Amino acid sequence: MTRADVRIRRTAELTMRRWTEKGHDLLGGPESEICLIGNAARSLIRYGYLGHPVVRRSIDWIVRTQKSDGGWYCWSSRTGWLDCWEGLDALAELPEADRDESVRRSIERGAEFYLSRRLMRDGEARYPPWFRIHYPTYYYYDLLVGLRMLTRLGYGADPRLRPALRWLMDKRRSDGTWALDADHPDLDPARGGYVFDEGPVWPLRLEPPGEPSRWATVDALSVLARTGAR
């Protein structure tokens, strides 16, 4: 599915127009934030808009706002966080020939940020949702998201992926598939349901948790193929 399809083209161009009009530039301006701009840039590149000035500006913003430790963060912060993976994943969509030196360096620093944390260590406490498989992920992170991203960037042989790969193999079912563990937002309904400061948010479910998942299985098998694991 690319911009050659009129449905894709109309939606993509509407998004770029609405998110950059009337002085509110969410795709490279001062109101941008990594979760939104990373997801948008990744999708637009896939749909064939790599050369569009809005996408180029988004990529420049992602590179420019990378933290000194190699990560990204949604709001003002001196350091990054594993949950803010969308910028690195957007850079992963860029073909090698379209990566200038600043993008290559940003990818190297971003990959090191994740690898040095083994894709799972950020802060003192273990964060349980990162160890559960979800689809769709929206702007949330889990270990399968991290493995997919790092192996697509060519780091499948790095030994620091081994703990996350063991986790992935342990999640494999006896029939060779993987299941979704939870819907996003992965929050505890006993604590008031899916409610954030701005109001209730309800999950989009494409497959039921606990059952064999086509989406999770495709991602997991792709990761294993890129690492040579079985």
SVG drawing of the C-alpha trace seen along z (x, -y; Angstrom):
<svg xmlns="http://www.w3.org/2000/svg" viewBox="-14 -30 43 58">
<polyline fill="none" stroke="black" stroke-width="0.4" points="0.0,0.0 1.6,-3.3 0.6,-6.8 -0.4,-5.2 -3.6,-4.2 -5.9,-7.2 -7.1,-6.2 -3.6,-6.3 -2.7,-9.5 -5.8,-11.4 -5.3,-10.3 -1.5,-10.9 -1.8,-14.4 -4.7,-15.3 -2.6,-14.4 0.4,-16.4 -1.8,-19.4 -3.8,-19.4 -0.8,-18.8 1.2,-21.7 -1.4,-24.3 -2.3,-27.5 1.0,-27.9 0.8,-24.5 3.5,-22.4 3.4,-19.0 5.8,-17.5 9.0,-19.4 7.9,-22.5 8.2,-23.5 5.0,-21.6 6.3,-18.3 6.9,-15.3 8.7,-12.1 5.8,-9.6 3.7,-11.5 6.4,-12.6 8.1,-9.2 5.0,-7.3 4.0,-9.8 7.4,-9.8 7.7,-6.0 4.2,-5.6 4.7,-8.4 8.1,-6.9 6.4,-3.5 3.7,-5.1 6.2,-6.7 6.7,-10.2 10.4,-10.1 11.2,-13.0 8.3,-15.2 9.6,-18.3 7.4,-17.6 8.9,-14.2 12.5,-15.5 11.8,-18.1 10.5,-15.4 13.6,-13.3 15.8,-16.4 13.8,-17.1 14.2,-13.5 18.0,-13.6 18.2,-17.1 16.2,-16.3 18.0,-13.0 19.3,-13.2 22.9,-13.1 22.6,-9.5 21.3,-8.4 17.6,-8.1 14.5,-10.3 11.9,-11.5 8.3,-12.8 8.8,-15.9 11.6,-18.1 14.3,-15.8 18.0,-15.5 17.9,-11.8 15.9,-9.3 13.6,-6.4 13.0,-3.0 9.3,-3.8 10.2,-6.6 11.2,-4.2 9.4,-5.8 12.2,-8.1 14.7,-5.3 12.1,-3.1 11.4,-6.0 15.1,-6.2 15.1,-2.4 12.6,-3.1 15.2,-5.2 17.0,-3.2 20.7,-3.0 21.3,-5.3 19.2,-8.0 21.0,-8.0 23.4,-10.9 26.2,-11.0 24.0,-12.6 21.3,-10.0 23.8,-7.1 25.3,-8.5 21.9,-9.0 21.0,-5.3 24.3,-4.1 23.7,-6.2 20.1,-5.1 20.9,-1.4 23.6,-1.7 21.0,-3.3 18.8,-0.2 21.5,2.4 23.3,1.1 20.0,1.5 19.4,5.0 16.1,3.6 14.6,3.9 16.5,2.0 15.4,-1.6 15.2,-2.6 15.4,-0.6 12.0,1.2 11.0,3.7 8.2,2.4 5.7,5.3 4.0,4.1 7.4,4.2 7.4,8.0 4.0,8.5 3.2,8.8 0.7,6.4 -0.7,5.5 -1.3,2.8 1.4,1.0 0.4,-2.6 3.2,-4.6 3.8,-2.0 6.9,0.2 7.5,3.9 10.4,6.2 9.1,7.5 8.9,3.9 12.6,3.5 13.7,6.7 11.9,5.9 13.5,2.5 17.1,3.5 17.2,6.5 15.8,4.5 18.7,2.1 21.2,4.9 22.0,5.6 20.7,9.1 24.1,10.6 24.8,8.4 25.1,10.6 23.3,8.0 20.1,9.1 20.3,12.5 18.2,11.9 15.4,10.4 15.7,13.3 15.4,15.8 12.3,14.0 10.9,14.2 11.6,18.0 10.0,18.5 6.8,16.9 6.5,19.3 3.6,21.7 3.8,25.4 2.2,25.0 5.0,22.7 2.9,19.5 2.9,16.5 -0.1,15.0 -0.9,11.4 -0.7,10.9 -2.8,7.7 -4.5,4.9 -3.1,1.4 -3.4,-0.8 -1.9,1.9 -3.3,0.6 -5.0,2.2 -8.9,1.9 -9.1,2.3 -7.5,-1.1 -10.3,-2.9 -10.1,-1.5 -8.4,-3.0 -8.5,-6.6 -5.8,-9.3 -5.8,-12.9 -7.6,-13.9 -10.4,-11.3 -11.1,-7.6 -9.2,-5.7 -10.4,-2.4 -8.3,0.3 -8.5,1.2 -8.6,5.0 -7.7,6.8 -7.1,10.2 -8.0,11.6 -5.3,11.8 -4.4,15.4 -5.0,16.9 -2.5,17.5 -1.8,14.2 -0.9,13.8 0.5,10.3 2.8,11.4 3.8,14.6 4.9,12.7 6.9,10.3 8.5,13.0 9.4,15.2 10.9,12.2 13.1,11.4 14.3,15.0 15.1,15.1 17.2,11.9 19.1,13.3 19.6,16.8 17.8,18.2 15.5,21.2"/>
</svg>
